C-alpha cells in the first residue's frame, strides 16, 4: 500500500470562499490568484473551484498557458508583468493582460510588433517598496504608455503593505488617489485583507479585487481574526496515519536530540509525516494536531519522514488512526492552518506552498 499520507483539496470550500469575497467587496470583479501553483493546491485541481472568478491572476507564462489549456477564455493577468521582450509575443498569442512596473517594460512594449494592442496594469509603489513606479513618476509612465500604439487600455494598480495591520490602508490609498486623479482606467488595489476589511467602501474596492490567501481559507490578519471570523472555509487538508504507538516511562526522551522528556508515563504516536512532506521542521513541541479528530500536540523534533504526537488525550488511538496536520478531520473537527503556522513561527501561505510533491493529492 502507499505511504499513509495525503492532501485533500476542497473544491466546495474554494467556491464558498470566492462567494464570501464577492459579498465582502460587492460590485467589484474578482481575480482568482493562482500564483505558486494555486498556493500549493495545484492549478488544475483548483480550477473547478475557482472558475466562477472573473479572471485569473498569476506570475509566469507557464501558469498562464496551463489556465488557457483548461479552457479558460477570460482575462488572465501577469502580476509581475513580462520578464524579457519576447514574453510579449506569448502575451499577444494567449491574450494576456500584464502589469507594467518599470521603464524597461515600457521600452519593450515600444519595440514590440503586434496586431492586437495590449491591456496593461500600470503599477504604483504606494509604500510596499517592492515593484512599481514611485508616485512622482507615475503619471509620466502613464503618458508614455498612452502614446504607444501597442497599448490598448491602461488600468491602475497598487499593492497595500499594511492592509492586514493597525496602520491599514489610509496613507497608501491617499497617495494612490491623489496621484491617479483624472487618469482614465480601471482600478485594482484590494488584496485579501483590504477586500475583507474595507471592501464595503465602493471607492476603495475599485473595479477589481485580487484576494490571494483568503481564497484558500486562511485569514489574512491572523491572529487578530481567524478564518471563521471572515466566514472562510479551509481548502486544504493534510492528513496521515499513525505508524506506531509507543509507551514511554517518565524520564524517557523522544526523537533527535531528545528535545522532549516525558514527565510521566505516556503514550506517543508516530505519524507518517515529516518535513520532507512540507510540514515545518521548526514546529516546536506543543504544535496543535488532531488524532481521530481529537486535539492534541506534537512532541520533540520533526524528522524528515515522521513526527511524534501526544496520545494521552486520545486513549482510543492506535496504529492506523487518522492524524490531521491541518484542515478538516473525517469527523468534521477542524484545525486551522493559521494556528499551526503561527506555532511554527510562519504563516499559512508557507505551509500551503511547501506541500511536497511526494504527497498524493485528491480533490473532493
C-alpha positions, -999 to 999 in steps of 0.1 A, spaced: 0 0 0 12 36 -5 25 55 24 -5 67 45 -4 104 39 -24 126 16 -35 162 10 -71 169 1 -82 200 -19 -118 210 -11 -133 224 -42 -165 233 -25 -146 254 0 -129 273 -28 -163 281 -43 -176 292 -9 -146 315 -3 -150 332 -36 -186 338 -29 -178 352 5 -152 376 -10 -178 388 -35 -200 396 -6 -172 415 11 -165 436 -20 -199 439 -37 -198 452 -73 -161 446 -79 -149 419 -103 -127 393 -87 -94 378 -97 -86 343 -86 -49 345 -77 -33 312 -86 4 321 -83 27 294 -68 6 267 -84 -26 280 -68 -9 284 -34 2 248 -35 -32 234 -43 -24 228 -80 -39 249 -107 -56 220 -124 -70 207 -91 -83 241 -80 -97 252 -113 -132 239 -110 -135 255 -76 -123 289 -89 -139 291 -123 -166 314 -110 -140 342 -108 -139 369 -133 -102 364 -141 -71 346 -131 -40 364 -118 -6 347 -117 31 352 -122 46 333 -151 38 324 -186 37 286 -180 10 291 -154 -9 312 -179 -6 285 -205 -20 259 -181 -50 281 -174 -57 285 -211 -53 248 -216 -80 242 -191 -104 261 -214 -104 295 -197 -111 322 -222 -115 352 -198 -89 376 -185 -55 364 -172 -32 389 -155 5 386 -151 10 403 -118 47 409 -123 44 416 -160 69 402 -185 105 394 -178 120 399 -212 109 413 -246 100 380 -262 75 373 -235 52 399 -251 48 375 -281 32 350 -259 11 377 -242 -2 385 -277 -9 349 -286 -26 340 -253 -43 374 -249 -27 380 -215 -30 413 -196 1 422 -178 15 446 -152 40 473 -160 62 483 -131 94 497 -146 107 516 -176 123 486 -192 88 470 -196 76 502 -214 107 501 -236 100 465 -246 64 474 -255 75 503 -276 95 479 -299 70 451 -298 53 443 -331 17 432 -325 -16 432 -344 -35 433 -311 -28 461 -286 -21 451 -251 -41 456 -219 -17 467 -192 -19 474 -155 4 503 -145 17 496 -110 24 523 -84 47 518 -54 24 533 -27 46 522 2 54 485 -2 87 494 -19 89 463 -40 77 469 -75 61 499 -92 67 534 -102 71 560 -75 42 584 -72 61 613 -86 70 592 -118 37 575 -122 19 600 -144 49 602 -168 48 565 -171 11 566 -178 17 592 -206 44 571 -222 21 540 -223 -9 561 -236 12 572 -265 21 537 -277 0 521 -304 10 487 -288 -11 496 -258 -49 495 -258 -62 501 -223 -43 511 -192 -55 500 -158 -42 514 -125 -29 491 -98 -11 492 -64 -5 468 -36 -11 477 1 17 470 25 -3 473 57 -39 462 49 -37 434 75 -23 456 103 -32 485 125 -19 511 101 -44 499 75 -46 515 40 -53 552 46 -18 565 38 -13 544 7 -49 550 -5 -43 587 -2 -11 586 -23 -28 564 -49 -59 585 -53 -41 618 -54 -16 605 -80 -42 589 -102 -68 617 -100 -81 624 -135 -64 594 -151 -87 571 -171 -86 534 -164 -100 507 -141 -86 504 -106 -73 474 -87 -59 479 -51 -75 454 -27 -57 422 -17 -73 397 8 -71 419 39 -82 450 21 -111 433 4 -124 418 37 -117 448 59 -125 477 35 -144 462 6 -177 478 15 -162 511 6 -172 515 -31 -144 539 -39 -116 519 -23 -126 484 -36 -123 497 -71 -131 477 -102 -111 446 -95 -102 429 -62 -74 403 -61 -77 382 -29 -50 356 -26 -47 338 7 -84 344 17 -95 324 -13 -77 294 2 -93 297 36 -66 314 55 -71 346 75 -50 375 61 -49 392 95 -45 362 118 -43 362 149 -64 393 151 -91 374 133 -93 338 124 -107 324 91 -141 316 108 -145 353 117 -143 361 80 -166 333 70 -139 314 52 -135 276 50 -103 256 48 -95 245 12 -66 221 20 -63 193 45 -31 174 52 -38 141 68 -18 110 77 -19 79 99 -2 67 130 26 42 121 32 31 156 21 37 192 48 36 219 46 38 257 72 59 274 82 59 310 88 91 330 122 104 320 125 89 286 131 112 257 117 114 222 134 119 188 166 136 175 183 155 203 158 142 229 142 176 229 111 163 248 113 144 280 83 126 294 74 138 328 51 109 334 42 76 317 26 85 284 15 71 250 32 85 220 21 82 184 45 82 154 29 99 124 37 93 87 45 130 81 77 150 83 95 180 68 101 162 35 63 163 31 61 200 37 54 200 74 76 227 91 107 212 107 108 242 131 74 233 146 80 230 183 66 207 209 30 218 215 21 225 179 -16 215 176 -26 184 158 -58 162 156 -58 125 162 -91 108 154 -105 143 154 -93 150 190 -70 179 196 -35 171 210 1 182 204 34 174 187 63 162 208 100 168 201 118 175 168 101 169 135 120 144 114 123 141 76 95 114 74 79 113 108 68 133 138 56 123 173 23 132 190 10 130 225 -17 103 227 -27 108 263 -57 129 253 -67 102 228 -68 69 247 -85 51 218 -58 59 193 -40 30 177 -18 22 148 -37 34 117 -56 62 135 -62 93 114 -40 123 120 -50 157 108 -20 180 105 -42 209 93 -76 212 78 -107 191 84 -108 156 101 -132 129 89 -154 136 120 -158 173 110 -133 186 135 -112 214 121 -76 226 127 -67 260 113 -36 261 91 -30 295 106 -27 282 141 -3 255 130 18 281 111 18 305 140 31 278 163 60 272 138 67 309 135 55 313 100 22 319 80 -3 297 64 9 307 29 42 290 35 27 257 47 3 255 16 30 263 -9 56 240 8 35 209 3 59 183 -12 54 166 -45 57 132 -29 24 138 -10 -5 124 -31 -34 149 -35 -71 142 -40 -99 166 -48 -133 165 -32 
